[in-house]
Amino acid sequence: MRKKLRYVFVLCLIVAAFQATAQNGRLLEVAYVPTFSEGTIEAYLADIHDKVPVPISYSTSSVSLTTLVRLRGNERTVGEVLNSILVDQKVSVIEREDKILIVSRDSRKKYLRSEAFVINGYIKEENSKEALIGATVYVAGLQAGTVTNNYGFYSMALPEGDHKIVCNYLGFRPDTLLVSLKRDTRKDFFLTSDNKLAEIKVTQKGKESHDRTHFQLNDIEGSPALLGENDILRTIQNTAGVQASTDGMTNILVRGGDPGQNLYLLDGVPVYYADHILGLTSVFNLDAIKSVDFYKDAFPARFGGRLASVIDVNTKDGDMERIGGQFNMGLVKSSLSLEGPIIKDRASVMLSARRTWIDALWRPFTDDLGFNFYDINGKANYIVNKNNRLYLSIYTGRDRVSTKATLDEFDMRWGNLIGSAKWTSIIDPKLFVNTILTYSKFNFQLREGQFSSFGDTGKVSFNTGRSSINDYSGKVQLHYYPNLKHHVEAGVNYTYSDFNPISVVSEQQFTTMDFNLNINRFQSNEVTLFAEDEIKVGSRWILRPGLHWATWFNADYNYSALQPRMYTAYKLASNHTIYGSFTQMAQYLHYINNNNFGIPVGFYLPSTSRIAPEEALLGTLGYTANFPWKFEYNVEVYYKDILNTTTFDAGKDPFASNIGWEDQVVQGKGWSYGAEFSVKQSVGPFHFDGAYTWSWAWRKFASLNNGQSFPYRYDRRHNIKALLTYEPNKRFSATANWMYMSGEAITLPDQISPDLENNLGVNVQQGSNGGYTYNFSSVNDYRLPPIHRLDVGFNFRKQKRRYMERTWSFGVYNLYGRQNVMYVELTSVASTNEFQLTGISFLQFVPYVNYKLRF
């Protein structure tokens, strides 16, 4: 199948190259036989547009579209027809690169000149001077344009002369500039929000490209909340092809991938564990977020190291004009954000912090149960001069879950610490360079203890498990804009990683044993090179070929992978587009969790001389249409092939066995395929957003299930999401979200035998008659019940002052109280010596209230 996908990739390149060559040829000589012999100029131009894929650009001030004309009868090409119908108009018909221009005779010379000068700059929000990511810059007369990069920078090479340039960003008022281009010109745009507050808001997802989904603040705030907490990952779960690993959790699974195959980036720095409170919310604090780009295919060449998706989160830079912020108070947490200038129009800072507070309520009553989390985001930036800017950012967060009973104690902690320093430079009007140094750390610790029941409270045994990752990285990325038809990205990255995969220390009453399951300090190096070119061919074709090369090495091994990327889109008509992609990815870290019944506990393990990297080939084909009456639909099919997918051997537990972690890992292959459908419709104050995914996901390991393929744990045949939003004015909005997922596949033992001394040391459940050993003959041959629920939410806003807005939010998660099984437990019943399978369900009818004050 991998060879077939490569053949498809090569065929797509050949077809695209042929079409691009044809499109870029002599357009005036393209064959065209008119449908009628008499009509208006406007009718003939429309007929050419419908029958022949030739882009024609003109100004209504130069051409009288209502003039009635008659053909001679011998016209057989586009050029012949145009010359006939325009013979009495004071215009010239010229072919310039990949389009036909109808221009006034006085301006003919200007359009025949080559692209000579560059206009570039930044696009920012007017009040805060916050850079706007993905804003469009469009040159109406040339039917060409570009979008800003992750730092709000744009660059275009244009012919000498007068141009009308329109800058647009969803949720903001467009800005129009008339420029007489006679030299390289720097022009920064400052857009005004439609909202009275100095806050970045839009009303729908961006539509710059079909290769990603672009989210702004309102997209996330408009989604239903759990315990009053809107979350970007829960919002992404409403996208076709994406599902939650467990109902209510923020973990996302994309097209048959596992949670560890998603690349989470916070201001360009990888985040290894993206969950708080075991997944009820994510580490991405909404108060600090500016925008999010989500990729599930057609990965740009700059991304690597994961197989399933990329979640690229950018935080706010900080207001350059005034001090402001936001305060939130919900049922389980509170947060405070502040931002403002250090030097007005030159330097600013943003700080945001949140923490659970509900643990403080029950602390006076009990210490037996506790959970809490906190996180802090900070960012500062300094404009050195008009061409250079410095950014410093930091994030730190930690979770803790603990229980304490008479004889047992349990304490689990995990957290991230990341930091980055960026320097952006405009080296040349056509060249933008980003240099970044990053640090990322993830640490996990689990402590379990048992105490004596014979009169004293001394410690009998205590086990401590640890896992950690430390990354140090440096990257240089170039954006080059040679002309309107090309945007080239290239760069190099080096990462040094220090791992402690899994270590266990067991302390008995008189002895201490260190299983030392890690290779004490495990280090690795990674070097990546990447390059791609986004090519616009005519007004219909977009091609983006790219290459990503990575090597992962230390003294014991060296793995290298050349990963080709290709994305192409063809506009069939103004409202219809067909697109496709081919992507090869490699992943050197393996996310492993138990594949049996119970709560999945995951760890990152590195590729070693015995554990090969995972690789994936992904092919997609899609079709989208959108109409002026605010209706849009999309259909996409995909096939993914995975090599060296990794899991723990059946029944193994990394923190309950003295077997080395490499000996517990098995590798095999996987594949997934499916079809995705989405639809959007707006009617007055109502907006509907629906998605349906029909998919399969499989795994196959030589040592599992007798070598036969079996469904992946998160193989769910049907996945439905439906979101209805009602917003009659800016003071009130309501949402209703219904979802349905097929039940996940689980493995249950078909034979249980006593093991009173726990000789095997694997997956022991304690019952009244001692321990038991489970025998598994097949994998994932049982299904949990399907999951469905309805969430509703209401927001009441009030403008109190010019820069102050108060919002009360109310809602219910799982309105009709569906008992969705999150996981199952198999335990022995003391009275009957039988085993009982119990489904664990919570998050049933969970109301929330939240107070928010922006100032």
N, C-alpha and C positions, 0 to 999 in steps of 0.2 A: 504493500500500500504506500510506503514511503517513496518508492520509485515512481509510482503512478502520480503521486502528488507533485513530485519534481517535474515529471513530464507535463503535467497541467500548468505548472508555473512557467516552464519554458514556452509552452504554446501561448499562454497569455501574453508573455513578453513579445512573441513574434507577431501576434494579432495586433497588440497595442502599437508596436513599431510600424506595422503596415498601415494601420488606420492613421497614426500620427503623420506618417509620410504623405499619405493621400491628402490629409487635411492641410498639410503645410505646402502642398504643391500649387499649381497654377489654378486658383479658385475660379477665375473668370472663364476658364475653359471647361469647367465641370458641365456635363451634359444635363440639359433641362428643357423639357417640352412643356410650355404653358398649358394650363387647363382650359383657358378661354382666350379668345382673340381680342376682346374689348373689355375694358374695365378701368378702375381708378389705379393710380400709382400705388396707393396703399394696399389694394387688393392683390396686385402683382407681387409686392414685397412679402405679403403674408403667404402667398402661394409658394414662393421660393423657399420661405422659411419652413413650410410644412413638408415640401416634397424633396428638398435637397439640403443636406447638412452643411450649409455654407453660412458662416456668420456675416451679417451685413450690419454696419453701424452708420447712422445718419442722424442729422439734427432736423427737427420739424421746422426750424427757422430757415433752413436752406432748401428744403424740398416741399413743394405743394402737393400734399398727399391726396387731395380730393380731385386733382386734375384727371379728366377722362382721356384715355389714350387708346390707340389701336395699333396692333402689331402688323408687320408686313406679311408674316406667314412663313418666313424661312428661318426664323430664329431657332437655334438648337442648343445654345449654351447660355449659361448665366450672364456672361458678358454681353452677348448679343441682345438678350432681352433687356438688360439694364440700359444699354446704349439706345435702344429703340424707345423705351418709355420715358427716358430722361432727356431726349434730344432737345426739347425746348426749355429745359430747366438750366439755370446758370450754375451748374455744378459739374464736378469732375468725378469719375469713377476710377479709384486706384486700388491696387492690391498691395497691402502692407503686411508683410510676414504671413500671418495666418488668418486674416480677415479682409473683407471688402469694405472700403470706406467710401461713402458718398459725401463729398465736402464741397464747400464753395470754391469757385475757381481762384479766388484771392488767397485762400489758405492752402492751396494744393502743395506749394513748395514746403510748407512747414511739415506736413505729414509725410513727405518723401524723405525728410532728413532722418538720419539714424538716431537712436536713443543717445543723447549726449550728456544730459545733466541729471543729477540725483537730488530728490527731495526726501528728507528723513527727519526723524525726531521721535518724541514720546507723545502718547495719548494718555491724559490724566483726568481725574475727576476735578471739577473746578474748585470746589471748596476745600477739600482735604489734600489735593495734589497727589492722591493715590493713583498709581499706575494702573491702567485698565488692560487686562489680558484678553486677547482675542477680539479686540475692536477692529472694525473693518475700515479700510481707506480705499476709496473707489474713485476712479477717473472716468467720468461719464462719457466723454467724447471718444475714449479709446476702449470702452467696455472692458476695463482691466483694473485690477486692484490687488491688495494684499491685506494681511492681518498682523496685528502686533504679537510679539513673542511674550514669554513669561515675565518680561520686565517692561512691557508696554512700548517697546521700540518697533518702529517700522522704517522701511527704506524702499524707494521706487526710483528707477531710472526712466526718465520721460524725455520725449523730444523737446527741443527748444520751442518756446512759444507760450501761448495762453492756454491755461487748463482750468477746468472747474473740478475741484477736489472735494468730495463729500466724505466726512468721517461719521461713523455710526456705531452705536453700541446699545444693545437691548436694554431698555429701561431709561435711556438718556436721550436728551434732545439732540438731533443731528447738528453738525456744524459744517458749513460750506465755506470753502476758501477759493477765491479767484486769484490765481498766481500767474505772473508773467515770468516764465522760467528762462533765464539767460545765463545762469551759473548754478553751481551746486548750492542748494538752499536748505537751511535748517528751519523747520516749522513744528512747534509743539502745539497740540490741540488740547483744549480744556473743555470738557463736556459737562453739561448741567443735568443733574438727575431730575426726572419727572416728579420724584418724591420731594417734599419740602425739606425733609431732614437731610443732613449731609451724610447720607448713608448709601452704600452701594447696594442697589436693589434692582432686580429685573423681574419680569412677570412670567418668563418661560425659559426653557433651556436654549442655549445658543445653537445656531444652525450653520456654523462656518464650514463644517466638514462632516462627512458621514463616517469618518474613522474614529470618532470619539464622541463622548457626551460631556458637554460643558455645563457645570453647575455654578450658579451664583447663590447669594445668601437667601433670596426669597424661595428658591427651589427647595432648600433644606427646611426653612421655617414653615413652608406650606405643607410639609409632609406630616402625617400623624405622629404623635409623640408617645413615648413610653415613660411613665412617671414624670411627665412634663419635660422630658429631654428630647429635643430634636437632634438627629444625628445624621451625619453625611453617609455613613455606611448603611444605615437603615433606609435612607433615601435611594441609594444606589440599588438596593434590593428590589425596588420597583421597576428596574430596567429589565427588558427581555433578556433571557439567558443567564440571569443572576438569581440566586436563591440563598436563603439563610441556612447555615449548617443545622441549627436548632431553632425552633420557633421562639421569636422574641429576642434572639441573640443578634449581635451586629456582625458576627463572622459572615463573610460572603464566600460563595462558591460560584465559580464562573465556568460554564461549559464543560462540566465533568472534572474540573480541577479540585484540588484540596485547598484548605485555608492558607497553607504555607506557599502556594504557588502564585499568590498575589504580591506584587511589589508595592508597598506603601511608602510614599515619599512625602516628607514634611519639609518644605522649602529645599527640596533637592537631596535630603538626607534620608537614607533607608530607616524605617521603623520596623523592628522585628516582631513585636507583639503589640497589636493594635486595639486590645480590649481592656476595658475596666469592668470590675465587678463580674468577672467570669463571662463577659460578653453582653451585659445589659446596656452598656454604652461604650463608645470608642474613645481613644486617646485624643481624637481631634475635637478640640473645644470650639464650638460654633462661634463663640464670641470673638475668636482670634482669626477666623477663616476669611479670606478674601474670595477665593475661587477654587474650584476642583475640576480637574480633567480626568475622565474615566475612559480607559482604553480596554476593550476586550478582544480586539483583533487589530490588524494593520498597525502593529506596534512600530512607532518611529525608531530609526536605527540607534538613537541615543539611549534607548532603554534595553536592558538585558538583565539576566540573572534570575528571571521568573518565567513561568510557562503560561499562566492563565490570564492575568490582567495587570494593569498599572493604575494605581490611584495616586495622582499627582496633586498634592494639597499645597496651596500657597497661602501664607498668612498675610495679614495687613502690614503695610509698611509703617503706619503711624501718621496721624494727621499733621500736616505741615503748617496749618493755619491757626488752629485753636485746640484748647484742651477739652476733651470730651471722654465719654465712656459709656459703660452699660453695667447694670446690676441685675442679677437674676436670683430668684428664690423659688425653689421647687420643693417637692415632697421629700427628696432624699439628698439634695445638694444645693449649694449656693455658689455664685460666681461673681467676680468683679473684674472689669476690664477698664483700663485707662490708656489714653493715647494723646499725644500732643507734641508741639514743637520744642526742640531744644534750642535751635536757632531758626527763626521763622524763615520759611522757604528754602532752608538749607539742610537742616537736620531734624529728625523726629525720633520718637520712641513709642513702642507699644508694649504694654504688660497686661497679661490676663492670667487669672488664677481661679481655680474652682476646687471644691472639696465636699465630700459627704459630711453631713452634720447629724444625720439620724442616729449614728452610733452614740452620740453624746446624750441622747434622750434615755436610752436604756442602760447606760453605764452605771447610774446609781442603783439600779435594780439587779443587775446580773453581769458577771464577767464571763459567763459560760459561752456566749456567742458574740462574735464581733466581725464586722467588715467595714472597711473604709478605703477611700482612694483620694488622691489629690493629684493635680498637675498644674504646671506653670509654663506659660509661653512668654517669651520675651524677644523683642526685635528692635534694633536700632539701625538707622541708615543715615548716611552723610553724603551730600552732593559735593564732591571735591571741586568739580567745575562742570561745564555743560556737557563734557564728553566722558566723565568718569564719576562713578558712584560706588560707595562702600556699604555693605550690609553685614550686620552681625546678628545672629539669631541663636536662641537656646530653647530647649524643651527638657523638662524633667517631670516624671510622674511615677507614682508607686501605688500598688494595691496590697491589701492585706485581708485575708480571710482566716479566722481562727475559731476553734471550739475548745471548750475545756469541761470535761466531766470528772467524776470522782476518780476514775482510774486511768483515764486517757486524756491526751492533749494533742491538738492538731494546730499547726500554724503554717500558712502558706503565704509567701510574699513574692512579688515580681514587679519589675519596673524598667523604664527606659530613661536614658540620658543621652541627648543628642545636642550637637552644636555645629555651627557653620560660620565661615567667613567668606564673603563673596566680593569680588571686584568686577564690575562691569565697565567696559570701555568701548567707545566708538573710535576705532582706530582710523577708519576711513569712512566717507559717506556710505559706502557699500558694505562695510565690514564691522560687525558687532562681535565682541569677545567677552565671554563670561569665564572667570577663573574662580574656583571654589575649593576650599579646604573643609573637610567634614570629619566629625567624630560621632560614632553611634555605639551605645552600650545597652545590652539587655542582660538582666540578671534575674534568675529564678531560684527560690529556696523553699524547700518543703521539710518541715520538722514534725515527727510523730513520736509521742512518748507514752509509756505505760508506767504506772506507779504501783507500789506495793499495797496490798489490801490487808496486811497483817500488822495492824497496830501502829506502824510508822508510815511516814509519807516519803520515804526515800525513793529515788529513781531506780527502777528495775532495768529498763531499756529505753534508749532514745535513738532514733534513726534520723539522719539529716541528708537530704538529697539536694544537689546543686546543679545548675546549668547556666552557662553565661557565654556571651559573645561580645568582643570588642573589635570595632572597625575603625581604621584610620584611612582616609582617602583624599586624593587630590585629583582635580579634573579641570581640563581646559576645553571649552566649547566655542566654536566659531559659527556665526551666521553670516553668510555672504549672499548679497543680492545683486548679481551682475546686471540683470535687466528685469523687465516686468514678467518674463516667462520662467524665471528660475529663482529658487530659493535653496541655497546649498547650506547644509549643516554638516559639520565634521568636528571630531574631537578625540581626545585621549584621556584615559582614566587609569589610575593606579590605586589599589586597595590592599592594605595589609590587615589580616584578620587573626585574632587570637581567641581560640575556643577552649571552653571547658564543657564538652558535650554532655556528659553525665558523670557525676561522682556521688558516692554514697559512703557516709561514715556511720557505723553502728556502734553505739556506746552501751555496753552492758554494765551491770552493777560493779563489776571489778575489772572489766577489760574494755578496750576500745579497738575496733577493727575498722580499717579504711579499705573498702573494696577497690578504690582507685579505678573505677570503671572507665574514666577518661585516660587518654595518653597525656598525663599530667598537664602539660601546656602544649596545645596543638595549634601550630601556626600555619598560615597559608598566605599566598600572594595571588593577586589577580590583576591582569593588565587587559584593558579593552581599547580597541580602536573602532571608530564608526564614521560613516559618511553616507549622506543621502542627498538627493536633489529632487525637489518638488517642481515638476515641469507642467506648465500650462500650454496646451496645444489648441489654439483657436479658442472659441468660447464654449466648447463642449467637453474637451478632454482634460483630465488631470492625471498625471503619472507621477509616482513617487518611488523610484527604485532606491534601494539602500543596502548597505552591508554593515554587519556588526561582527567583529572578531574579538574573541575573548580567550585567554589562557589562564588556567588555574594551576598553581605549581608550588611545590616546596622540594626538599631534598629527596623525597621518596616517590614523587609522581609529577607528571605534567600532562594536563588535559587541555586541548585546544579545540575550538569550534568556530567555524566560519558560518555565520547565520545570515542568509539572504533575506531581504524583505522586499515586498512589492505591493503597492496599493495603486489602484486605478479606478477612475470614475468617468462615466460618459453620460452627458446630459442628452437624453433622447428628445426632450422638448423643454420648454421653460419650466414646467411643473413636474417632470419625470426624469429620474436619474437611475441608472444601473451602475453598480460598483462591485468590486471584488478585491480580494487580497490573498497573498500567500506569505506566510511567516514561519521562519524556523527560529526556535529559541532553545537555549541551554540553561540549566540551573545546577549550580554547584552545592547548594544547600538543600537538605531533605527534611521536610516537615513530617514527623512520624507521630501517629497517635494509635491508641489501641483500637482494633477493628472489631471488638466484641461488644456485647451488651454493656451498658453502663455509660458513665460520663467520659467522653474522650479527653485524654490528657496528652498534649502535644509537645514535641521538642524539636529543635533544629539540630541536625547532625550534618557535618561537612562531608564532602566527597573525599575519599582517601584512596590509597593504593588498592583497597579491597572493595570500595563502594564507588561505582562509576557515576558520573553526572547524569542527570535526567535530561532528555531532549524531547522536543515536541515539534511536529509539523502541523500547521493549521491552515486550512483553505476555507474561504468564505465567498459567498455570492449573494448580493442583495439588490433589492429594488425599492425605491421610495418615490412617493408622489405627494405633493402638497398643493392646495388650491386656495384661491383668494378668499373663499368663505371660511377660512380658518379650520380647514380639515386636512389632516395629514395621516398617511399610513405607510407602513414599512414592513417588508418581508425579507428575511435573511435565512440562508441555510449554511451549515458549517460541517466540517469533518476535522477531527483532531486525532493525531496518532502520537502516542507517548512511549518512549523507550526508557528503560531503567527506572520505572516508577518504583517507589520504595515503601515498605511497611515493616512493622514488627512481625516476627514469626508468631504463629497462632499461639495464643495463651500466654505469651511472655509479658512481663511487667518490668520496665527498666529500673524501678526503684524497689523491687522486691526479689531480686535475683542477683547472684554473684557471678553471672555470666557477663563477659565483656560486651559493651554496646554494639561493637561491630559484628559479634557473633549472633546477635538477636535480629539483625536486619536481613531481609530478603528483598531481591529486586526482580522485577518482571516487566510486563508491558501493559499498556492500557490504550483505550480508544473511546471516543465519544462522538456523537453526531446528533443532529437535530434541526429543527426549524423554529424560527422565532417570528412572532407577529406583534406589531404594535400599532396603535391608533391614537390620534389626538383630535379633539373636536372642541371648539369654543363657540358658545352661543350666548351672547350677552354677558351676564355676570357668571355664567356656568362654564367650567372647563373640565373635560373628561380626558383622562389619560389611562389607557388600558394596554396590557401586555400579556401574551400567552406564549409559553415555551413547551414544545413537544420534543423530548430528548431521551437519549440512551447513554449510559456510561458503563464501561466494562473494565475489568482487571483480569490479569492472568499471570500466575506465578508457578514455577515448576514444582515448588515444595508445598504449595497450598492447594486444597481442593482436588487432589489427585491430578494436578496439572491442568485441570479444566478451567475455562473462563467462568467468571461469576460477576454478578452486578456489583458495581462500586457501592460503598456504603451510602453515598448521596445520589445514587441513581433514582431520580424521581421522574416518572413518565410525564406528568402534567404539572404545570406551574402557571397559575393565573393571578394577575394583579389588576385591580380596577380602582382608580382614584378619581373621585368627583370633588371639585372645589367650587364653592360659591362665594363670590366676593362682590357684593353690590356697590361697595364704596370702600374707601381707605380705612374706615372706622371698624368694619366688621368683616370677618371671613369665617367660613366653616368648611370642614373637610370630612369626607367619609371614604374609608379605604377598606376594601374587601380583598382577601387573598385566599388561595387554595394551593396546597402542595400535596402530591402523592406521598405516602409514607416512605421513610428511608428503609434500606435493607440492613438487617442485623444478623449476627451469627449467634446461635444458641447451641449449647451442648446437647448431644443426643445420648450421652452416657455419663453417669456420675458415679465415682467409686470413692470409698473412704480412704483417706490418707492422714491418719491420726498424727503422724510425726512430720507431715509436710515435707516428705523427702524430695519431691520434685521442685518444690519452691515456686510454683506458678499458680496464679489466679485462685487462691484459696479463699473460700467463704467460710467463716466460722459459724457453726451451728451448735446445737446442744450436744451432738455426738462427736464433736471434734471437727477436723478439716476434711475437705473433699477435693478430689482432682477431677477436672472436667475434660471430657474427650469430645473433640470437634471433628466430625467427618466431612462436613460441607460448610462452605463459607457464604454468608449473606443469603441464606435461603428462606429467611423469614422477613415479613414486612410489618412495620408499625402502622397503625391506622393513619389515614390521611389527616392533614392539618388544614383547618380553615378558621377564619375569624373576621370580625368586623370592628374597625377602630373608627372613632369619631372624635372631632376636635373643634373648638370654637375659640376665636380670638377677638377680643374687644380692645380697640386702640383709641387713645385720646391724645390729641396734640395739646400739650399744656403750655409750652412756650415755643419759640422759634426752633430751638435745637433740642427740645425735650418731648419725648413721647412715652406714654405709659401703656403697657399691654397686659391685660389679664387673659390667661389661657385656661380653658377647662376642657376636659374630655374624658373618654373611657377607652381603655385598651381592652379588646376582646369583649365587646358590648353584650353579646348573648352568652357569654360564659362557657364557651366550648372548652372541654377538658382535652386539650391537645397533649399527647404523650411526648415528653421531651427525651426521656430515656427509660429503660426498664432495669429492674433489679431481680436477681434470682437468688432466693434465700431459702434456707431450710426451716420447716415448721416443727418446733420442738415436740408438740403434742402428737403429731402423726408420723414424724420422720419422713415427711414428704417435702418436695420442693415447690415453691410458689413463685410465679412470675408476676411481678407488680409493675404497672406502668406509673411513672412519676410525672405528675402534671401540676404546674402552677401557672401564674400569670392569668388567672381567670377573673374577668370583670375587675380590671384595675383602673380606678378613677384617678385623675390627677388634677392639680391646680398649680399654676405657675404665674409668678409676677415678674414683669420685666420693665425696667426703666432705662431708657436711653437719654443721654444728656450730652 
